[in-house]
Amino acid sequence: MAQAFVLGNGISRQGIDLQQLRTHGTIYGCNALYRDFEPDVLVATDRAIAEHIQHSGYSMTRSFYTRTPLEGLGAKRIPELWWKFSSGQVAVALAAQAEHSTVWMLGFDLGPDTTNKFNNVYAGTEFYKSVGSVPTYTRNWVQQTLEICGQFTKTQFKRVAGATTAEIPEFQRVSNLSTVTLQQFLQQVNNG
C-alpha cells in the first residue's frame, strides 16, 4: 500500500507544506494539529484534549481515535495493544496496521528545542505547556517506537530529522527504522 505521513508536533516539522503531502499518501496526526490542518486520521490520548476534540464535533465527520471515546460523538477506541501509548506513537502504529509500506515520521523530535526547552509547535496554547517550559520526558516515546518497529517488521519507518530532532542511539540498531534529513525527505517525496 502507499506511504503514510505521521505528523508529530515537534517544531522540526514547521515549514513543511502539509497540504502538499496529501497527494503523496495518507496523513495521520496528533492532538492540536486539527486546529490548523485536517489529517486523514487524528489521534489524541490525553483526556482533556480528546474530550475537547469530541465536543467540538470534529469526530462526528472525521476519523478520530482516543482511549475512551465519549458515547455518540463518533470517536473510535484505540486498539488495546496500544491503549497506553502516547498519541504520536498510536498514530504511527495505526499507519503501520493499515499496511502502509513506508511510514514517514515528521515532528518526532523526541527532545528539547535548541534552547533546551519544551519542543512543541503548540507550546503556550490550550492543553500544552507554556513556551519556555522544561522539556517533556521522552523515553517512553522511544520505547513505544521501538516496540512498534518490532511489531511491524515489513514496514519501513523513516524519521525525518531537523535542527531540533534528538539523536536516539537505539534507533540506529533497528533495521526497519532509518533517519533522513529534511532535505532528503523533500527530495524523496517530490521525486516519487
Backbone as a printed PyTorch tensor [residue, N CA C, xyz], in Angstrom:
tensor([[[  0.8480,  -1.1810,   0.0000],
         [  0.0000,   0.0000,   0.0000],
         [  0.8870,   1.2360,   0.0000]],

        [[  0.3250,   2.3630,  -0.2940],
         [  1.0500,   3.6290,  -0.4030],
         [  1.6600,   4.0450,   0.9250]],

        [[  2.4360,   5.0890,   0.8620],
         [  3.0960,   5.5990,   2.0560],
         [  2.1480,   6.4350,   2.9170]],

        [[  2.5540,   6.5740,   4.1790],
         [  1.7950,   7.3900,   5.1230],
         [  2.7360,   8.4010,   5.7590]],

        [[  2.1670,   9.5140,   6.1700],
         [  2.9050,  10.5580,   6.8680],
         [  2.2650,  10.7250,   8.2370]],

        [[  3.0710,  10.5890,   9.2800],
         [  2.5690,  10.7660,  10.6360],
         [  3.1890,  12.0570,  11.1710]],

        [[  2.3200,  12.9870,  11.5190],
         [  2.7740,  14.3020,  11.9480],
         [  2.7680,  14.4140,  13.4610]],

        [[  3.9660,  14.3950,  14.0370],
         [  4.1220,  14.7330,  15.4370],
         [  4.1190,  16.2490,  15.5420]],

        [[  4.1920,  16.7660,  16.7310],
         [  4.1070,  18.2170,  16.8910],
         [  5.4120,  18.8570,  17.3290]],

        [[  6.5360,  18.1870,  17.0820],
         [  7.8360,  18.8010,  17.3160],
         [  8.0700,  19.9050,  16.3030]],

        [[  8.8480,  20.9040,  16.7000],
         [  8.9990,  22.0800,  15.8330],
         [  9.7910,  21.8100,  14.5590]],

        [[ 10.4280,  20.6660,  14.4480],
         [ 11.1660,  20.3550,  13.2160],
         [ 10.2490,  20.2360,  12.0040]],

        [[  8.9580,  20.0250,  12.2230],
         [  8.0560,  19.8910,  11.0630],
         [  7.5390,  21.2330,  10.5380]],

        [[  7.8700,  22.3240,  11.2330],
         [  7.4430,  23.6420,  10.7610],
         [  8.0850,  23.9220,   9.4090]],

        [[  7.3430,  24.5420,   8.5460],
         [  7.8560,  24.8660,   7.2300],
         [  7.5510,  23.8200,   6.1700]],

        [[  7.0520,  22.6650,   6.5750],
         [  6.6630,  21.6400,   5.6030],
         [  5.2440,  21.9470,   5.1470]],

        [[  5.0300,  21.9390,   3.8540],
         [  3.7020,  22.1940,   3.2970],
         [  2.8590,  20.9290,   3.4760]],

        [[  2.0440,  20.9280,   4.5230],
         [  1.2560,  19.7380,   4.8440],
         [  0.2260,  19.4260,   3.7660]],

        [[ -0.3400,  20.4370,   3.1520],
         [ -1.3250,  20.2090,   2.0860],
         [ -0.7000,  19.4380,   0.9230]],

        [[  0.5550,  19.7390,   0.6320],
         [  1.2330,  19.0740,  -0.4800],
         [  1.4050,  17.5760,  -0.2180]],

        [[  1.4940,  17.2060,   1.0540],
         [  1.6530,  15.7900,   1.3850],
         [  0.4360,  14.9620,   0.9860]],

        [[ -0.7330,  15.6010,   0.9150],
         [ -1.9760,  14.8770,   0.5730],
         [ -1.8680,  14.1040,  -0.7390]],

        [[ -1.1320,  14.6410,  -1.6830],
         [ -1.0240,  13.9890,  -2.9910],
         [ -0.0750,  12.7880,  -2.9600]],

        [[  0.6300,  12.6170,  -1.8400],
         [  1.6440,  11.5650,  -1.7620],
         [  1.2830,  10.4090,  -0.8400]],

        [[  0.2200,  10.5340,  -0.0460],
         [ -0.1300,   9.4450,   0.8540],
         [ -1.1390,   9.8500,   1.9070]],

        [[ -1.4250,   8.9310,   2.8070],
         [ -2.3770,   9.1410,   3.8980],
         [ -1.6750,   9.8870,   5.0290]],

        [[ -2.3820,  10.8210,   5.6500],
         [ -1.7850,  11.6390,   6.7030],
         [ -2.4460,  11.3420,   8.0490]],

        [[ -1.6020,  11.0390,   9.0270],
         [ -2.0210,  10.8070,  10.4120],
         [ -1.4580,  11.9480,  11.2490]],

        [[ -2.2160,  12.3760,  12.2570],
         [ -1.7230,  13.4620,  13.0960],
         [ -2.1840,  13.3190,  14.5310]],

        [[ -1.7310,  14.2400,  15.3660],
         [ -1.9930,  14.1460,  16.7940],
         [ -2.5000,  15.4560,  17.3860]],

        [[ -3.3400,  15.2850,  18.3600],
         [ -3.7470,  16.3510,  19.2670],
         [ -4.1740,  17.6240,  18.5400]],

        [[ -3.5260,  18.7360,  18.8250],
         [ -3.9850,  20.0450,  18.3380],
         [ -3.7420,  20.2880,  16.8540]],

        [[ -3.1610,  19.3430,  16.1470],
         [ -2.9480,  19.5140,  14.7090],
         [ -4.2390,  19.9170,  14.0090]],

        [[ -5.3620,  19.3810,  14.4610],
         [ -6.6420,  19.6390,  13.8000],
         [ -7.0070,  21.1290,  13.7810]],

        [[ -6.3970,  21.9280,  14.6550],
         [ -6.6650,  23.3730,  14.6680],
         [ -6.2190,  24.0440,  13.3710]],

        [[ -5.1290,  23.5170,  12.7890],
         [ -4.5180,  24.1300,  11.6060],
         [ -4.6790,  23.3190,  10.3370]],

        [[ -4.8750,  22.0040,  10.5160],
         [ -4.8200,  21.0960,   9.3670],
         [ -5.6130,  19.8430,   9.7070]],

        [[ -6.3790,  19.3380,   8.7580],
         [ -7.1710,  18.1290,   8.9960],
         [ -6.4660,  16.9170,   8.3940]],

        [[ -5.8710,  16.0860,   9.2420],
         [ -5.2660,  14.8560,   8.7220],
         [ -6.3630,  13.8560,   8.3580]],

        [[ -5.9820,  12.8020,   7.6850],
         [ -6.9420,  11.7380,   7.3710],
         [ -7.3570,  11.0040,   8.6370]],

        [[ -6.4160,  10.8830,   9.5810],
         [ -6.6740,  10.2310,  10.8680],
         [ -6.0350,  11.0850,  11.9600]],

        [[ -6.7980,  11.3870,  13.0090],
         [ -6.2950,  12.1600,  14.1410],
         [ -6.3270,  11.2800,  15.3840]],

        [[ -5.3110,  11.4360,  16.2480],
         [ -5.2270,  10.6690,  17.4910],
         [ -4.9660,  11.6300,  18.6450]],

        [[ -5.6600,  11.4240,  19.7630],
         [ -5.3720,  12.1590,  20.9940],
         [ -5.5830,  11.2160,  22.1680]],

        [[ -4.5480,  11.0480,  22.9700],
         [ -4.6510,  10.1430,  24.1110],
         [ -4.9100,  10.8780,  25.4230]],

        [[ -4.4890,  12.1240,  25.5300],
         [ -4.7220,  12.8720,  26.7630],
         [ -6.1960,  13.2410,  26.8620]],

        [[ -6.7730,  12.9420,  28.0030],
         [ -8.2220,  13.0510,  28.1860],
         [ -8.7780,  14.4430,  27.8720]],

        [[ -8.1480,  15.4890,  28.3840],
         [ -8.7040,  16.8330,  28.2240],
         [ -8.8200,  17.2410,  26.7580]],

        [[ -7.7490,  17.0830,  25.9990],
         [ -7.8170,  17.4870,  24.5950],
         [ -8.6890,  16.5260,  23.7960]],

        [[ -8.6690,  15.2350,  24.1480],
         [ -9.5070,  14.2590,  23.4410],
         [-10.9880,  14.5980,  23.6090]],

        [[-11.3860,  14.9400,  24.8240],
         [-12.7900,  15.3050,  25.0550],
         [-13.1350,  16.6200,  24.3590]],

        [[-12.2080,  17.5510,  24.3510],
         [-12.4350,  18.8180,  23.6550],
         [-12.6690,  18.5820,  22.1560]],

        [[-11.8410,  17.7350,  21.5660],
         [-11.9780,  17.4180,  20.1400],
         [-13.3440,  16.7940,  19.8690]],

        [[-13.7560,  15.8670,  20.7170],
         [-15.0440,  15.2050,  20.5160],
         [-16.2090,  16.1880,  20.6790]],

        [[-16.1470,  17.0310,  21.6920],
         [-17.2290,  18.0050,  21.9100],
         [-17.2780,  19.0730,  20.8170]],

        [[-16.1690,  19.2680,  20.1140],
         [-16.1410,  20.2630,  19.0300],
         [-16.9310,  19.7890,  17.8050]],

        [[-17.2470,  18.4920,  17.7510],
         [-17.9350,  17.9240,  16.5970],
         [-16.9850,  17.3330,  15.5690]],

        [[-15.6930,  17.5230,  15.7570],
         [-14.6920,  17.0450,  14.8030],
         [-14.8350,  15.5430,  14.5350]],

        [[-14.9960,  14.7690,  15.5970],
         [-15.0150,  13.3090,  15.4650],
         [-16.3010,  12.7690,  14.8450]],

        [[-17.2870,  13.6160,  14.6690],
         [-18.5370,  13.1590,  14.0360],
         [-18.3720,  12.9880,  12.5230]],

        [[-17.4480,  13.7220,  11.9320],
         [-17.3010,  13.6820,  10.4720],
         [-15.9060,  13.2660,  10.0120]],

        [[-15.0000,  13.0240,  10.9480],
         [-13.6290,  12.6790,  10.6010],
         [-13.1550,  11.4960,  11.4490]],

        [[-12.1170,  10.8280,  10.9860],
         [-11.5710,   9.6750,  11.6930],
         [-10.7250,  10.1540,  12.8700]],

        [[-11.1860,   9.8230,  14.0830],
         [-10.5220,  10.2580,  15.3050],
         [-10.4530,   9.0980,  16.2890]],

        [[ -9.2380,   8.8530,  16.8280],
         [ -9.0190,   7.7820,  17.8000],
         [ -8.6140,   8.3590,  19.1470]],

        [[ -9.1390,   7.7520,  20.2100],
         [ -8.7740,   8.1260,  21.5660],
         [ -8.9090,   6.9120,  22.4730]],

        [[ -8.4440,   7.0410,  23.7030],
         [ -8.5120,   5.9080,  24.6310],
         [ -9.9390,   5.5990,  25.0470]],

        [[-10.6610,   6.6220,  25.4300],
         [-12.0110,   6.4200,  25.9410],
         [-12.9830,   7.3170,  25.1720]],

        [[-13.5170,   6.8350,  24.0640],
         [-14.4440,   7.6560,  23.2810],
         [-15.7010,   8.0040,  24.0820]],

        [[-16.1690,   9.2130,  23.8950],
         [-17.4260,   9.6260,  24.5150],
         [-18.5700,   9.0900,  23.6600]],

        [[-19.5630,   8.5720,  24.2850],
         [-20.6660,   7.9340,  23.5740],
         [-21.3810,   8.9180,  22.6420]],

        [[-21.6160,   8.4500,  21.4170],
         [-22.3910,   9.2080,  20.4520],
         [-21.6690,  10.3520,  19.7690]],

        [[-20.3470,  10.4800,  19.9620],
         [-19.6230,  11.5990,  19.3560],
         [-18.6790,  11.1690,  18.2300]],

        [[-18.7650,   9.9000,  17.8190],
         [-18.0810,   9.4390,  16.6160],
         [-16.6400,   8.9850,  16.7520]],

        [[-16.0520,   9.1270,  17.9100],
         [-14.6560,   8.7260,  18.0760],
         [-14.5180,   7.2070,  18.1070]],

        [[-13.3170,   6.7370,  17.7180],
         [-13.0050,   5.3090,  17.7320],
         [-12.0400,   5.0310,  18.8830]],

        [[-12.1340,   3.8410,  19.4170],
         [-11.2650,   3.4450,  20.5330],
         [ -9.9300,   2.9600,  19.9980]],

        [[ -8.8670,   3.4310,  20.6190],
         [ -7.5280,   2.9600,  20.2760],
         [ -7.4690,   1.4540,  20.5230]],

        [[ -6.8880,   0.6760,  19.6050],
         [ -6.7690,  -0.7650,  19.8280],
         [ -6.0500,  -1.0660,  21.1450]],

        [[ -6.4840,  -2.1030,  21.8150],
         [ -5.9750,  -2.4700,  23.1410],
         [ -4.4490,  -2.5780,  23.1780]],

        [[ -3.8600,  -3.0820,  22.1200],
         [ -2.4120,  -3.2770,  22.0610],
         [ -1.6380,  -1.9760,  22.3040]],

        [[ -2.2170,  -0.8510,  21.8940],
         [ -1.5330,   0.4430,  22.0230],
         [ -2.2890,   1.4020,  22.9330]],

        [[ -3.1880,   0.8880,  23.7210],
         [ -4.0640,   1.7220,  24.5390],
         [ -3.2880,   2.6470,  25.4750]],

        [[ -2.1450,   2.2070,  25.9900],
         [ -1.3530,   3.0170,  26.9260],
         [ -0.2830,   3.8600,  26.2300]],

        [[ -0.1830,   3.7640,  24.9230],
         [  0.8290,   4.5170,  24.1810],
         [  0.4350,   5.9920,  24.0620]],

        [[  1.4060,   6.8080,  23.7410],
         [  1.1830,   8.2420,  23.5250],
         [  0.5940,   8.4850,  22.1290]],

        [[  0.0470,   9.6630,  21.9440],
         [ -0.6790,   9.9870,  20.6980],
         [  0.1410,   9.7370,  19.4420]],

        [[  1.3460,  10.2690,  19.3920],
         [  2.1690,  10.1180,  18.1880],
         [  2.4750,   8.6750,  17.8690]],

        [[  2.7900,   7.9100,  18.9000],
         [  3.1190,   6.5100,  18.6720],
         [  1.8830,   5.6970,  18.2850]],

        [[  0.7210,   6.0330,  18.8190],
         [ -0.5160,   5.3730,  18.3800],
         [ -0.7450,   5.6670,  16.8980]],

        [[ -0.5220,   6.9030,  16.4990],
         [ -0.7040,   7.2620,  15.0820],
         [  0.2560,   6.4700,  14.1970]],

        [[  1.4960,   6.3080,  14.6250],
         [  2.4660,   5.5040,  13.8740],
         [  1.9850,   4.0580,  13.7800]],

        [[  1.5150,   3.5110,  14.8890],
         [  1.0260,   2.1210,  14.9050],
         [ -0.1870,   1.9470,  13.9880]],

        [[ -1.1050,   2.8990,  14.0130],
         [ -2.2810,   2.8090,  13.1430],
         [ -1.8850,   2.8520,  11.6730]],

        [[ -0.8900,   3.6720,  11.3410],
         [ -0.4130,   3.7390,   9.9560],
         [  0.2080,   2.4130,   9.5400]],

        [[  0.9800,   1.8190,  10.4280],
         [  1.5880,   0.5200,  10.1150],
         [  0.5240,  -0.5720,  10.0130]],

        [[ -0.4400,  -0.5300,  10.9070],
         [ -1.5210,  -1.5170,  10.8920],
         [ -2.3180,  -1.4340,   9.5830]],

        [[ -2.4060,  -0.2400,   9.0150],
         [ -3.1210,  -0.0530,   7.7440],
         [ -2.2920,  -0.5220,   6.5480]],

        [[ -1.1430,  -1.1280,   6.8250],
         [ -0.2740,  -1.7490,   5.8300],
         [  0.3580,  -0.7660,   4.8510]],

        [[  0.6500,   0.4330,   5.3240],
         [  1.4410,   1.3520,   4.5050],
         [  2.8630,   0.8020,   4.4770]],

        [[  3.4530,   0.7370,   3.3040],
         [  4.7990,   0.1500,   3.1900],
         [  5.8670,   1.0530,   3.7940]],

        [[  5.6490,   2.3640,   3.7160],
         [  6.5710,   3.3310,   4.3080],
         [  5.7830,   4.2730,   5.1930]],

        [[  6.2630,   4.4540,   6.4160],
         [  5.6320,   5.3810,   7.3470],
         [  6.6600,   6.4590,   7.6830]],

        [[  6.4160,   7.6630,   7.1880],
         [  7.2670,   8.8170,   7.4660],
         [  6.8380,   9.4380,   8.7930]],

        [[  7.8030,   9.7360,   9.6480],
         [  7.5270,  10.3360,  10.9530],
         [  8.1220,  11.7460,  10.9620]],

        [[  7.2540,  12.7560,  10.9120],
         [  7.6970,  14.1440,  10.8990],
         [  7.3370,  14.8130,  12.2230]],

        [[  8.2260,  15.6230,  12.7540],
         [  7.9520,  16.2890,  14.0210],
         [  8.0770,  15.3740,  15.2240]],

        [[  8.7690,  14.2600,  15.0670],
         [  9.0360,  13.3410,  16.1740],
         [ 10.4280,  13.6730,  16.7220]],

        [[ 10.5620,  14.8560,  17.2930],
         [ 11.8610,  15.3620,  17.7210],
         [ 12.4100,  14.6160,  18.9290]],

        [[ 11.5450,  14.1730,  19.8340],
         [ 11.9390,  13.3660,  20.9930],
         [ 13.0360,  14.0170,  21.8320]],

        [[ 12.9720,  15.3110,  21.9320],
         [ 13.9340,  16.0340,  22.7410],
         [ 13.5670,  17.5070,  22.8090]],

        [[ 14.3620,  18.2890,  23.5410],
         [ 14.0650,  19.7160,  23.6990],
         [ 14.3540,  20.5160,  22.4310]],

        [[ 13.9410,  21.7790,  22.4530],
         [ 14.2640,  22.6700,  21.3400],
         [ 15.7260,  23.1020,  21.4460]],

        [[ 16.1660,  24.0110,  20.6030],
         [ 17.5740,  24.4170,  20.5830],
         [ 17.9970,  25.1780,  21.8380]],

        [[ 17.0390,  25.6140,  22.6490],
         [ 17.3670,  26.3020,  23.9060],
         [ 17.1420,  25.3900,  25.1160]],

        [[ 16.9930,  24.0860,  24.8620],
         [ 16.7700,  23.0810,  25.8970],
         [ 15.4430,  23.2830,  26.6360]],

        [[ 14.4240,  23.7180,  25.9110],
         [ 13.0900,  23.9450,  26.4780],
         [ 12.0610,  23.0620,  25.7580]],

        [[ 10.8260,  23.1330,  26.2330],
         [  9.7020,  22.3810,  25.6810],
         [  9.6260,  22.5580,  24.1670]],

        [[  9.5900,  21.4480,  23.4560],
         [  9.6300,  21.4290,  21.9980],
         [  8.2720,  20.9970,  21.4530]],

        [[  7.4300,  21.9630,  21.1140],
         [  6.1200,  21.6520,  20.5590],
         [  5.5890,  22.8750,  19.8330]],

        [[  5.0730,  22.6580,  18.6230],
         [  4.5620,  23.7930,  17.8480],
         [  3.3700,  24.4660,  18.5320]],

        [[  2.7230,  23.7710,  19.4570],
         [  1.5570,  24.3430,  20.1320],
         [  1.8730,  24.8380,  21.5460]],

        [[  3.1390,  24.9650,  21.8750],
         [  3.5370,  25.4700,  23.1980],
         [  2.8350,  26.7950,  23.4700]],

        [[  2.3170,  26.9210,  24.6780],
         [  1.6620,  28.1620,  25.0740],
         [  0.1970,  28.2490,  24.7050]],

        [[ -0.3530,  27.1880,  24.1120],
         [ -1.7760,  27.1910,  23.7610],
         [ -2.5220,  26.2310,  24.6870]],

        [[ -3.8350,  26.2620,  24.5920],
         [ -4.6600,  25.4170,  25.4570],
         [ -4.2290,  23.9500,  25.3700]],

        [[ -4.1270,  23.2930,  26.5210],
         [ -3.7550,  21.8900,  26.6980],
         [ -2.2520,  21.6310,  26.5970]],

        [[ -1.4290,  22.6520,  26.4580],
         [  0.0160,  22.4920,  26.3130],
         [  0.7700,  23.3080,  27.3470]],

        [[  2.0040,  22.8780,  27.6130],
         [  2.8880,  23.6420,  28.4930],
         [  3.1700,  25.0040,  27.8710]],

        [[  3.5770,  25.9270,  28.7050],
         [  3.9040,  27.2690,  28.2130],
         [  5.2370,  27.2610,  27.4660]],

        [[  5.4250,  28.2550,  26.6310],
         [  6.6910,  28.4380,  25.9270],
         [  7.7800,  28.6180,  26.9870]],

        [[  8.8960,  27.9670,  26.8030],
         [  9.9910,  28.0860,  27.7550],
         [  9.9370,  27.1070,  28.9140]],

        [[  8.9390,  26.2270,  28.9280],
         [  8.8410,  25.2130,  29.9840],
         [  9.9470,  24.1700,  29.8370]],

        [[ 10.1230,  23.3850,  30.8900],
         [ 11.1010,  22.2990,  30.8130],
         [ 10.6460,  21.2940,  29.7520]],

        [[ 11.5970,  20.6040,  29.1340],
         [ 11.2390,  19.6280,  28.0960],
         [ 10.3870,  18.4880,  28.6530]],

        [[  9.6160,  17.8910,  27.7930],
         [  8.8180,  16.7150,  28.1370],
         [  9.7250,  15.4930,  28.1870]],

        [[  9.4720,  14.6070,  29.1350],
         [ 10.1800,  13.3320,  29.2210],
         [  9.8080,  12.5020,  27.9930]],

        [[ 10.8010,  11.9550,  27.3020],
         [ 10.5180,  11.2720,  26.0310],
         [ 10.9330,   9.8030,  25.9740]],

        [[ 11.5210,   9.2580,  27.0210],
         [ 11.9880,   7.8640,  26.9520],
         [ 10.8390,   6.8980,  26.6650]],

        [[  9.6550,   7.1890,  27.2050],
         [  8.5190,   6.3110,  26.9190],
         [  8.1910,   6.3290,  25.4170]],

        [[  8.3290,   7.4700,  24.7770],
         [  8.0700,   7.5600,  23.3330],
         [  9.0950,   6.7360,  22.5540]],

        [[ 10.3310,   6.7730,  23.0000],
         [ 11.3890,   5.9810,  22.3500],
         [ 11.0530,   4.4960,  22.4660]],

        [[ 10.7210,   4.0390,  23.6590],
         [ 10.3980,   2.6220,  23.8790],
         [  9.1790,   2.1960,  23.0610]],

        [[  8.1680,   3.0370,  23.0040],
         [  6.9650,   2.7140,  22.2360],
         [  7.2820,   2.6190,  20.7490]],

        [[  8.1250,   3.5060,  20.2550],
         [  8.5200,   3.4680,  18.8430],
         [  9.2650,   2.1730,  18.5400]],

        [[ 10.1820,   1.7820,  19.4200],
         [ 10.9200,   0.5320,  19.2230],
         [  9.9670,  -0.6650,  19.2010]],

        [[  8.9910,  -0.6510,  20.0740],
         [  8.0200,  -1.7440,  20.1210],
         [  7.2150,  -1.8260,  18.8240]],

        [[  6.7970,  -0.6960,  18.3100],
         [  6.0240,  -0.6710,  17.0570],
         [  6.8730,  -1.1980,  15.8950]],

        [[  8.1240,  -0.7650,  15.8200],
         [  9.0100,  -1.2520,  14.7480],
         [  9.1710,  -2.7670,  14.8260]],

        [[  9.2130,  -3.2970,  16.0390],
         [  9.3110,  -4.7380,  16.2220],
         [  8.0390,  -5.4770,  15.8480]],

        [[  6.8950,  -4.8390,  16.0080],
         [  5.6160,  -5.4560,  15.6550],
         [  5.3880,  -5.4810,  14.1500]],

        [[  5.9090,  -4.4800,  13.4520],
         [  5.6510,  -4.3330,  12.0130],
         [  6.9730,  -4.3650,  11.2480]],

        [[  7.5870,  -5.5260,  11.1910],
         [  8.9200,  -5.6570,  10.6090],
         [  8.9480,  -5.4620,   9.0870]],

        [[  7.8130,  -5.5830,   8.4300],
         [  7.7680,  -5.3870,   6.9740],
         [  7.5570,  -3.9270,   6.5960]],

        [[  7.2670,  -3.0790,   7.5640],
         [  7.0550,  -1.6540,   7.3200],
         [  8.3770,  -0.9160,   7.4720]],

        [[  8.6380,   0.0040,   6.5460],
         [  9.8210,   0.8620,   6.6590],
         [  9.3970,   2.1630,   7.3510]],

        [[ 10.0070,   2.4410,   8.4910],
         [  9.7400,   3.6670,   9.2380],
         [ 10.8860,   4.6310,   8.9610]],

        [[ 10.5360,   5.8440,   8.5770],
         [ 11.5520,   6.8460,   8.2600],
         [ 11.2850,   8.0960,   9.0930]],

        [[ 12.1960,   8.3840,   9.9980],
         [ 12.0820,   9.5430,  10.8790],
         [ 12.8040,  10.7170,  10.2340]],

        [[ 12.0800,  11.7940,  10.0390],
         [ 12.6370,  12.9830,   9.4050],
         [ 13.2480,  13.8740,  10.4770]],

        [[ 14.5410,  14.1930,  10.3140],
         [ 15.2810,  14.9540,  11.3140],
         [ 15.5150,  16.3950,  10.8730]],

        [[ 15.2350,  17.2930,  11.7920],
         [ 15.5380,  18.7050,  11.5990],
         [ 16.5020,  19.1650,  12.6750]],

        [[ 16.6580,  20.4650,  12.8060],
         [ 17.6200,  21.0430,  13.7570],
         [ 17.2960,  20.6900,  15.2050]],

        [[ 16.0370,  20.4140,  15.5190],
         [ 15.6420,  20.1430,  16.9020],
         [ 15.3560,  18.6690,  17.1620]],

        [[ 15.7220,  17.8030,  16.2340],
         [ 15.4550,  16.3740,  16.3820],
         [ 16.5890,  15.7170,  17.1620]],

        [[ 16.2400,  15.0760,  18.2640],
         [ 17.2390,  14.4060,  19.0990],
         [ 17.7620,  13.1520,  18.4150]],

        [[ 19.0380,  12.8880,  18.6120],
         [ 19.6200,  11.6440,  18.1200],
         [ 19.3140,  10.5590,  19.1480]],

        [[ 18.7450,   9.4570,  18.6770],
         [ 18.3710,   8.3530,  19.5560],
         [ 19.2220,   7.1410,  19.1740]],

        [[ 20.2560,   6.8200,  19.9630],
         [ 21.1630,   5.7130,  19.6050],
         [ 20.4530,   4.3840,  19.3710]],

        [[ 19.4160,   4.0840,  20.1610],
         [ 18.7020,   2.8080,  19.9980],
         [ 18.0800,   2.6750,  18.6150]],

        [[ 17.6990,   3.7760,  18.0040],
         [ 17.0670,   3.7290,  16.6870],
         [ 18.0490,   3.2460,  15.6170]],

        [[ 19.3220,   3.4770,  15.8170],
         [ 20.3290,   3.0880,  14.8210],
         [ 20.4660,   1.5780,  14.7060]],

        [[ 19.9850,   0.8500,  15.6910],
         [ 20.1010,  -0.6180,  15.6910],
         [ 18.8410,  -1.3090,  15.1620]],

        [[ 17.8660,  -0.5310,  14.6760],
         [ 16.6050,  -1.0960,  14.2020],
         [ 16.6340,  -1.1290,  12.6710]],

        [[ 16.5380,  -2.3120,  12.1050],
         [ 16.7230,  -2.4630,  10.6550],
         [ 15.6340,  -1.7890,   9.8200]],

        [[ 14.4280,  -1.6760,  10.3540],
         [ 13.3460,  -1.0750,   9.5560],
         [ 13.0310,   0.3630,   9.9860]],

        [[ 13.9770,   0.9980,  10.6810],
         [ 13.8230,   2.4030,  11.0890],
         [ 15.0690,   3.1700,  10.6830]],

        [[ 14.8830,   4.1820,   9.8490],
         [ 16.0180,   4.9990,   9.4390],
         [ 15.6920,   6.4710,   9.6870]],

        [[ 16.7370,   7.2580,   9.7490],
         [ 16.5850,   8.6970,   9.9280],
         [ 17.0870,   9.3810,   8.6710]],

        [[ 16.2930,  10.3070,   8.1650],
         [ 16.6810,  11.0850,   6.9870],
         [ 16.5840,  12.5600,   7.3320]],

        [[ 17.3630,  13.3720,   6.6650],
         [ 17.2950,  14.8160,   6.8830],
         [ 16.0360,  15.3680,   6.2210]],

        [[ 15.6650,  16.5430,   6.6120],
         [ 14.5110,  17.2000,   6.0000],
         [ 14.7130,  17.3610,   4.5000]],

        [[ 15.9160,  17.7110,   4.1000],
         [ 16.2140,  17.8660,   2.6730],
         [ 16.0540,  16.5350,   1.9330]],

        [[ 16.5660,  15.4540,   2.5020],
         [ 16.4210,  14.1310,   1.8830],
         [ 14.9410,  13.7440,   1.7780]],

        [[ 14.1850,  14.0350,   2.8240],
         [ 12.7390,  13.7460,   2.8100],
         [ 12.0720,  14.4640,   1.6550]],

        [[ 12.3070,  15.7550,   1.5260],
         [ 11.6590,  16.5370,   0.4720],
         [ 12.0450,  16.0220,  -0.9010]],

        [[ 13.3070,  15.6310,  -1.0910],
         [ 13.7450,  15.0810,  -2.3750],
         [ 13.0580,  13.7610,  -2.6740]],

        [[ 13.0010,  12.8720,  -1.6710],
         [ 12.3990,  11.5580,  -1.8880],
         [ 10.9070,  11.6580,  -2.1640]],

        [[ 10.2130,  12.5040,  -1.4070],
         [  8.7660,  12.6420,  -1.6080],
         [  8.4480,  13.3080,  -2.9360]],

        [[  9.1650,  14.3520,  -3.2670],
         [  8.8870,  15.0750,  -4.5130],
         [  9.3230,  14.3130,  -5.7580]],

        [[ 10.2420,  13.3580,  -5.5930],
         [ 10.6950,  12.5690,  -6.7360],
         [ 10.0180,  11.2000,  -6.8010]],

        [[  8.9980,  11.0090,  -5.9810],
         [  8.2070,   9.7910,  -6.0480],
         [  8.7780,   8.6610,  -5.2320]]])
